[in-house]
Amino acid sequence: MLELKLLHNFTTVTAQTLSVNSPVLEKIWRVTVPELAFSSASYLADTLLAVSALHLRSSSPHDRDLIRASHSYMASACSEYGACLSRGVTESNAEALFLTAALIAFQSTASRIFARDDMNDRAAGYSLPLSWFHSFQGVKAVVAATWQWLRISTIVIPIIESQPALNLDLSGHPTFFSDLMVGVEDEIAKFESDASTQLETRIAYQHAIAVLDWAHKIPYTGAPLVFLATVSRRFIELLEARRPRALAILASYFALLKCLDDVWWLKGVARREIMGIVSLFDPDDEEWWPRLQWPLRIALHDNVIIPPQVWGRDWAVQTSAASQSGGFVSHIELLSDMFSSMPQMNSATPDLEPAHQYIMEQGGMMRDILLPEGLEILPVD
């Protein structure tokens, strides 16, 4: 009965929340994905049941059955999913692997709403949501390894092409977030010892800020969500090192999510994460505190609709070029070319191991994020 309840909730409610204003995607998540899961991929079925349980838990946060179900199904999915990755990707499992990776990334993101008590624990301090970035890096690894089959998939291509076209301005001209690059050369000279790392760090910052500027112009399209999937591995390393510039960029990213505050798995995220990031800075820091004022204003704004004078742009006005869909396939083609000389993903491919390891580690991350101490976990039959 629990599984029937979870499946019913996924197909009638949850599926509608996995896309932003896209009836085509809603039908894919509601009908096509469950059909694929029950026909050939038990790990995909377990993943959608885990996501559905998490969705129900958002309205019943103390329901222990839902807590157990959310964790247990995800742990089961990650175990079988990791085993499937180790056996190797093929044409027959490429779609299921991609969809499972996407749902694991969604679960990792959505589960953050249940960590609010921990984040408000002054003794423990604020923890960055690095699992968000790790899980999306895992999705990128799966896409790169299976692109030869995904590129002709009638399920996956509509999901990818539903994202707004990524049109980044890397010209160096002044933009809304240009201030976040001020002083970058001094920082790089201070922390990076070799030329290659200096270049990699500079590009990581430039690219992340360019994505912010692009998403800032078209937030209603769901563009801010693309940030997680497009930043570089180096930028994640800078976050892990808690570089002030990377943290300020992250705060601005969460400010962009304010426009999606009415989505159940993002409700309250902007304010909670921005206040947590700000707590890592000294209020007397004359270099970075002024640059945190914009995300702070957004975080403390009471309405999802933010006036242009606060947002910095009239977000109700979108140019036709900025709001066009599509464009991601060409980016993935480039990514695929980078991996074309590598072997297929399996246990003997060390080049892809770090990225897809992020996904296989999500089972442990889910335990840390979702489960209160001392809760007994029952296995899923």
KATA-V776506 format. One record per run of one state. SS is the DSSP state (~ for helix, > for strand, _ for the rest). FROM is the first residue (numbers start at 1). TO is the last residue. If there is no record, write none. Layout:
# KATA-V776506
ss from to
SS FROM TO
SS FROM TO
This chain:
# KATA-V776506
ss from to
_ 1 1
~ 2 12
_ 13 13
~ 14 17
_ 18 22
~ 23 40
_ 41 41
~ 42 59
_ 60 63
~ 64 87
_ 88 93
~ 94 119
_ 120 129
~ 130 150
_ 151 155
~ 156 161
_ 162 163
> 164 164
_ 165 177
~ 178 181
_ 182 183
~ 184 191
_ 192 194
~ 195 217
_ 218 218
~ 219 221
_ 222 222
~ 223 230
_ 231 232
~ 233 240
_ 241 243
~ 244 260
_ 261 268
~ 269 278
_ 279 288
~ 289 300
_ 301 307
~ 308 311
_ 312 324
> 325 325
_ 326 327
~ 328 339
_ 340 349
~ 350 360
_ 361 361
~ 362 370
_ 371 381
